Amino acid sequence: MAARAELLKGTLNMLILRSLELGPRHAVAIAERIERVTEGTFQVRPGSLFPALQRLEARGFVQGEWSASAGGRRVRTYALTASGRLALDQELSQWARIVLAVTNVLGDEP
C-alpha cells in the first residue's frame, strides 16, 4: 500500500466528479473508489466528503437521491449532472495544464 497523502486544494471535487462519471454512487462507494484507484494514497474521510458533495449538489454538478442499499438502509446516491460533466471537463483541462507546468519545472535543468 502506498503512503497516504494530503489532497491538493481543489482536487477533491475533481475526484468525486470523475468517480460519478462512471455512474451513480453513494458516498461510501465514492470514497472507496478514490482509495482503490489511488492505491491507498488518498483516503477521503466523511468530514471532507459530505461537505464536498453538498457543495457540488448546491452548484448543480451532482444530483442526490435517497434510495435503499442492498442491506435495506437508506443511502443518498449521487449522479453527475450535465453541468457536472462540463465542470469535470474544465477541471481535467486545468489539471492537465498544472501537471504539465510542474513537470516542466521539475525537469528543468538546475
N, C-alpha and C positions, 0 to 999 in steps of 0.2 A: 504494500500500500504506500502511496506517495505521501509525503508530509503535507499536512493541511496548510492552506494559505489563506490570507485575507482577500476577499473580493475587492477589486478596484472599484472606486466610486463610479456608479452608473452602469456597472456590468450586470448587476442582479436582474434588472428589468430585461435586458437583452437575453439572458439565460432563461428566464421564465417564458418570455415570448417565444423563444426558439423551441422550448420544450412543448409549448402548446401548439406550435406549428404542426406537430406530428399528430395532434388530435386532442380532444378534451381530456383533462386530468384533474384530479383533486390535489390539494396542496401537498399531501404526503407523497403522492406519486411524482409531483414536480420535483420536490426535494430529493427523492430517491434517484430520479433520472440524472439530475445535476451531479450528485455524488458519484453515481455509476460511470457516467461518461467522462468525468474528470478524474476517474480512478482514485477517488477519495481526496483529491486536492482541495475541493470546495465542498463544505458541508453547510447547507443553508438551514439555519435554526428558525423555529417558528416565530421568534421575536423579530426576525428580519423578513421572513417570507410573507406572513399575513399582512403586515402593513404595506409591503410592496404590491401584493395582489389587490388590496383595497385601493391603492393609488392608481394602479393600472385599470381597475374597473371604473373608478371615478373619471378617468380620462377617456373612457370608451374603448380601450385597447383590448380588454377581455370582458367576457360576459359570464357571470356566475349564476349557477342554478343549483338549487337543492335537489338531492336525489338520495336514494338508499344505496349503501355499499353492499358488497356481497355478503357481509355479516349482518345486514339489516340496520346498520347505524346510518343516521342522516349525515351526509357529507355534502360539501359545496364543491361542485365540479365547475371548472373554468374552461372556457373556449376562447380561442383567438377570434377577434372580430376583423372586419375588413380594414378598419383604422389601425388595428393592432398589427396586421400584416404589413401595412405601409410603414408604420413606426419601426417594425423589425427590420425591414429592408434598409431604412435610413440608419438605424443603429449599426447594422452589419457593414454598411458602406463606411461609416465613421470609424468603426473598429478597424477595418482594413487599412484605412489611412494612418491610424495610430500605430498599428503593428509595423507598417512599412517605415514610418518615421523613426520609431525606436530601433528597428533592425538596422536602418541606415546609420544611426548614431553609434550603435554598438559595434557595427562592422567598420566604422571609420578608423583610419589609422590614427594612433595617438600623436 
